[in-house]
Amino acid sequence: MHLIIASQPKATRPRGEIKSLTSLRGIAAMAVVLQHFSTTAQLHCLTSIPSLVPHGYIAVDLFFILSGFIMSYTYLGAFERQGLGAFGSFLQRRVARIVPLNIVVLLLIVAAGQVHLLIDNTNNLYHSRNLWFDLPANIMMLQGIGIGSNLNGPSWSISTEFAAYMLFPAFLLLAFNSKARCRLTMIGAVAALLWLAMQMPRLGMAFDGGWQAMLRCFAEFALGMGAYRLYATDTLAETLGRDAVAIGLAFYCALCMTLRLDFPAVMGFLLLIVALARNNGIAAAFMENRVFYFLGTVSFSIYLIHDIFRPLELEALVALHPAPLGAAAALAWALLGGLSVIPFAWILYRVIERPGRRFVRHLFA
């Protein structure tokens, strides 16, 4: 495989982690969590309440674009040097990153569901017609492509993203083999997303299953690779990296989410990632603070485990306070419920995610 990319300026050659993007991933994970807990709080509330993060689910779109960017940032050089010979190592690292925690969380969900079934004769933690088929399908991350019932709601995006990893060499050819092919790929990706958005009210992107979810993931993964190509240039990327532009893009994305305009927000995410990656000023300093960076470090654990807390904490709330809550109390519960996930995510990160990654890499070695 022969890959071509525009020459990179020395200031932006990959030199390790881009901490502001790690923090951005943590903020995105919490956006999903707080929106989901807001939805759960509505089930025990007297009146309609706003979401703590309006349309927080489109943070998943940010994940997809960010993943395409980071995969290019991290692995493009290896594919340029080794061609397809780099694919094995790439997949090994992706498996080590994702599979151990995914398996453990799935087993926790199934075990908790079975215990709940024994105690209360109900199971509101997952839905499965054939657990002996669905559990292996989820372990192999096939649920997002329509094979087996999804046992852990948010994991559909992990499944579709892993499918993108399996096609990573093809994405590289589309994004980096020639400028003309890259332009056509980016135009096609934007057109595909716009077509999807037009199927929903207000240009929505709420597709979390079936071929639409796959198209959503693949198009945004490709856009992330285009974002890396933009990052690796001296012209527009340098302008995007200025404080005023980066901060303005952050406010633009937040405004689009507040107005519930998904497609415009997704296009903003594309530029925001490049802006934060190139920024060395106030925006980067703000994003790299310890709280955001910590959230980014444990973001995968936060994202994978938060769904199991929602029904359990709602049951505890109803048992302690049978009467429905007022709006302010419901929103406070949603906030505290979302925050309660963080320490457990940190434990999983320390006990499962990080050691599991080392263990799998050792097995492959």
C-alpha positions in Angstrom: 0.0 0.0 0.0 1.4 3.4 -0.9 0.1 6.3 1.1 0.6 10.0 0.4 0.0 12.8 2.9 0.8 16.5 2.7 4.1 17.2 4.5 3.6 18.0 8.1 5.1 21.1 9.8 7.6 20.3 12.5 5.4 21.9 15.2 2.6 19.3 14.5 4.5 16.1 14.0 3.1 13.5 16.3 5.1 13.6 19.6 2.7 11.9 21.9 -0.6 12.5 23.5 -2.6 15.6 22.6 -4.0 16.2 26.1 -6.6 18.7 25.1 -8.2 16.0 22.9 -8.1 13.5 25.7 -10.0 16.1 27.8 -12.4 16.6 25.0 -13.2 12.9 25.0 -13.9 13.1 28.8 -16.3 16.0 28.3 -18.1 14.2 25.5 -18.5 11.1 27.7 -20.0 13.1 30.5 -22.3 14.8 28.0 -23.8 11.4 27.1 -24.0 10.4 30.7 -25.8 13.5 31.9 -28.2 13.5 29.0 -29.1 9.8 29.8 -29.6 10.5 33.5 -31.8 13.5 32.6 -34.0 11.1 30.6 -34.1 8.7 33.5 -35.0 11.5 36.0 -37.9 12.4 33.8 -39.5 9.0 34.7 -39.9 10.1 38.3 -40.7 13.8 37.9 -44.0 15.7 38.3 -43.4 17.9 35.2 -41.3 18.0 32.1 -37.7 18.9 32.7 -34.9 20.0 30.3 -31.9 17.9 29.7 -28.7 18.8 31.6 -27.0 18.5 28.2 -29.5 19.1 25.3 -28.9 16.4 22.6 -25.9 15.1 24.5 -26.1 11.9 22.5 -24.4 13.7 19.6 -21.2 13.5 21.7 -21.1 10.1 20.1 -20.6 11.8 16.8 -17.7 13.7 18.4 -16.2 10.3 19.4 -16.4 9.0 15.9 -14.7 12.0 14.4 -12.1 12.1 17.1 -11.4 8.4 16.6 -10.7 8.9 12.9 -8.3 11.8 13.8 -6.5 9.9 16.6 -6.1 6.7 14.6 -4.5 8.8 11.8 -2.3 10.7 14.2 -1.1 7.6 15.9 -0.9 5.0 13.1 -0.5 6.7 9.8 3.3 6.7 10.0 3.4 3.0 10.6 1.2 2.3 7.6 3.3 4.6 5.4 6.5 2.7 6.4 5.1 -0.9 6.5 2.0 -0.9 4.3 -0.5 -3.6 5.2 2.2 -5.1 7.4 1.2 -2.6 10.1 -2.4 -3.8 10.2 -1.8 -6.7 12.5 -0.2 -4.5 15.2 -2.9 -1.9 14.7 -5.7 -4.5 15.4 -3.8 -6.0 18.3 -3.7 -2.6 20.0 -7.3 -1.9 19.3 -8.4 -5.2 20.7 -6.2 -4.6 23.8 -7.8 -1.2 24.2 -11.5 -2.2 23.9 -12.1 -5.9 24.5 -11.1 -6.5 28.2 -13.3 -3.8 29.6 -16.1 -4.6 27.2 -16.2 -8.3 28.4 -16.1 -7.4 32.1 -18.8 -4.8 31.8 -21.0 -7.2 29.8 -20.5 -9.9 32.5 -21.4 -7.4 35.2 -24.6 -6.4 33.5 -25.7 -10.0 32.9 -24.9 -11.0 36.4 -26.7 -8.0 37.9 -29.7 -8.7 35.6 -29.9 -12.3 36.7 -29.7 -11.3 40.4 -32.4 -8.7 39.9 -34.5 -11.4 38.2 -34.1 -13.7 41.2 -35.0 -11.0 43.7 -37.8 -9.1 42.0 -38.8 -11.4 39.1 -38.0 -8.6 36.7 -34.9 -7.6 34.7 -34.7 -4.0 33.6 -30.9 -4.0 33.1 -30.9 -5.6 29.7 -33.2 -7.2 27.1 -32.5 -10.5 25.4 -34.5 -13.2 23.8 -31.6 -15.6 23.6 -28.8 -14.7 26.0 -26.6 -17.6 24.9 -26.5 -16.1 21.4 -26.6 -12.4 22.4 -23.8 -12.5 25.0 -21.1 -14.0 22.6 -22.3 -11.5 19.9 -21.8 -8.6 22.2 -18.4 -9.9 23.4 -17.4 -10.0 19.7 -18.9 -6.5 19.3 -21.3 -7.5 16.6 -24.5 -6.0 18.1 -23.9 -2.6 16.4 -24.1 -4.2 13.0 -27.3 -6.0 13.7 -26.1 -9.4 15.0 -27.7 -10.1 18.4 -29.5 -7.8 20.8 -27.5 -5.1 22.4 -27.0 -5.9 26.1 -25.4 -2.6 27.0 -27.1 0.4 25.3 -24.1 2.7 24.7 -21.9 -0.1 23.3 -23.6 0.0 19.9 -21.1 2.8 19.0 -18.1 0.7 20.2 -19.3 -2.1 17.9 -19.7 0.1 14.8 -16.3 1.9 15.6 -14.6 -1.5 15.8 -16.0 -2.3 12.3 -14.3 0.9 11.1 -11.1 -0.3 12.6 -11.4 -3.5 10.6 -11.6 -1.4 7.4 -8.9 1.0 8.5 -6.5 0.3 5.5 -9.4 1.1 3.1 -10.1 4.4 5.0 -6.4 5.3 4.7 -6.5 4.8 0.9 -9.5 7.0 0.7 -8.2 9.7 2.9 -4.5 9.8 2.1 -3.7 8.1 -1.2 -4.3 11.3 -3.2 -5.7 14.8 -2.7 -8.5 14.2 -5.2 -9.6 11.0 -3.6 -9.5 12.7 -0.2 -11.7 15.5 -1.4 -14.2 13.2 -2.9 -14.3 11.1 0.3 -14.9 14.1 2.5 -17.6 15.4 0.2 -19.2 12.0 0.2 -19.0 11.7 4.0 -20.6 15.1 4.5 -23.3 14.3 1.9 -24.1 11.0 3.6 -24.4 12.7 7.0 -26.6 15.4 5.6 -28.8 12.8 3.9 -29.2 11.0 7.3 -29.9 14.2 9.1 -32.6 15.1 6.7 -34.5 11.9 7.7 -34.9 13.4 11.2 -36.6 16.5 12.5 -34.2 19.5 12.8 -31.4 17.7 11.1 -31.1 15.1 13.9 -28.5 12.4 14.1 -30.3 10.0 16.5 -29.4 6.7 14.7 -28.1 4.0 17.1 -28.8 0.8 15.2 -28.9 -0.7 11.8 -27.2 0.4 8.6 -27.9 4.1 9.4 -25.8 3.8 12.5 -23.0 2.2 10.5 -23.2 4.9 7.9 -23.1 7.6 10.6 -20.0 6.0 12.2 -18.1 5.4 8.9 -18.8 8.9 7.5 -17.7 10.6 10.7 -14.6 8.3 11.1 -13.6 9.4 7.5 -14.2 13.0 8.4 -11.9 12.6 11.4 -9.2 11.4 9.1 -9.8 14.4 6.9 -9.5 16.5 10.0 -6.1 15.0 10.7 -5.0 15.9 7.1 -6.2 19.5 7.8 -4.3 19.5 11.1 -1.1 18.5 9.3 -1.1 21.6 7.1 0.2 25.1 7.9 -2.5 27.3 6.5 -6.1 26.9 7.7 -5.1 24.8 10.7 -2.9 27.5 12.0 -5.8 29.9 11.9 -8.1 27.4 13.5 -5.5 27.0 16.3 -5.8 30.6 17.5 -7.5 31.2 20.8 -10.3 33.3 19.5 -11.2 30.7 16.8 -11.0 27.7 19.1 -13.1 29.3 21.8 -15.6 30.5 19.2 -15.9 27.0 17.8 -16.5 25.6 21.3 -19.3 28.1 21.8 -20.7 27.4 18.4 -20.9 23.7 19.1 -22.5 24.3 22.5 -25.1 26.7 20.9 -26.0 24.1 18.2 -26.6 21.5 20.9 -28.7 23.9 23.0 -30.8 24.6 19.9 -30.9 20.9 19.1 -29.3 21.2 15.7 -27.3 18.0 15.3 -25.8 18.2 11.9 -24.5 21.8 12.3 -23.0 20.7 15.6 -21.2 17.7 14.0 -19.7 20.0 11.4 -18.5 22.2 14.2 -16.9 19.2 16.0 -14.8 18.6 12.9 -13.2 22.0 13.1 -13.1 22.1 16.9 -10.9 19.0 17.0 -8.3 20.6 14.7 -8.5 23.9 16.6 -7.8 22.3 19.9 -5.1 20.0 18.5 -3.2 23.0 17.1 -3.8 25.4 19.9 -1.0 26.2 22.3 -2.7 29.1 24.2 -5.6 29.7 26.6 -7.9 27.1 25.0 -5.4 24.3 25.4 -4.5 25.4 28.9 -8.1 25.3 29.9 -8.8 21.9 28.3 -5.7 20.4 29.9 -6.7 21.1 33.5 -6.6 18.1 35.8 -10.4 17.6 36.1 -11.0 17.4 32.3 -7.9 15.4 31.7 -8.9 12.9 34.4 -12.3 12.5 32.9 -10.7 11.9 29.5 -8.4 9.2 30.9 -11.3 7.2 32.4 -13.8 8.2 29.6 -14.1 4.7 28.1 -15.0 3.3 31.5 -17.4 6.1 32.1 -19.1 5.5 28.8 -19.4 1.7 29.0 -20.6 1.4 32.6 -22.9 4.3 33.1 -26.1 2.7 31.7 -26.2 0.0 34.4 -26.4 2.7 37.1 -29.5 4.4 35.7 -32.2 1.8 36.5 -30.6 0.8 39.8 -30.4 4.4 41.0 -33.9 5.1 39.9 -35.2 2.1 41.8 -33.3 3.3 44.9 -34.8 6.8 44.4 -38.4 5.5 44.1 -37.9 3.3 47.2 -36.6 6.3 49.3 -38.9 8.9 47.8 -42.1 7.3 46.3 -43.6 10.6 45.4 -42.5 12.1 42.1 -39.9 14.8 42.3 -40.2 18.5 41.4 -38.2 19.8 38.4 -35.2 21.2 40.5 -34.9 18.0 42.6 -35.1 15.8 39.5 -32.3 17.7 37.8 -30.2 17.6 40.9 -30.7 13.8 41.1 -29.7 13.6 37.4 -26.5 15.5 38.1 -25.6 13.5 41.2 -26.4 10.3 39.4 -24.1 11.2 36.5 -21.3 12.2 38.8 -21.7 9.0 40.8 -20.5 7.0 37.9 -17.0 8.6 37.9 -15.5 6.9 41.0 -16.6 3.4 39.7 -15.2 4.2 36.3 -11.9 5.1 37.9 -11.9 1.8 39.8 -12.6 -0.1 36.5 -9.9 1.8 34.8 -7.3 0.9 37.4 -8.4 -2.7 38.0 -9.6 -3.8 34.6 -9.0 -1.4 31.7 -5.3 -0.6 32.2 -4.2 -4.1 33.4 -6.3 -5.7 30.7 -4.7 -3.7 28.0 -1.2 -4.7 29.2 -2.3 -8.4 29.5 -3.7 -8.6 26.0 -0.6 -6.9 24.5 1.5 -9.4 26.4 -0.5 -12.3 25.0 -0.1 -11.0 21.4 3.6 -10.4 22.0 
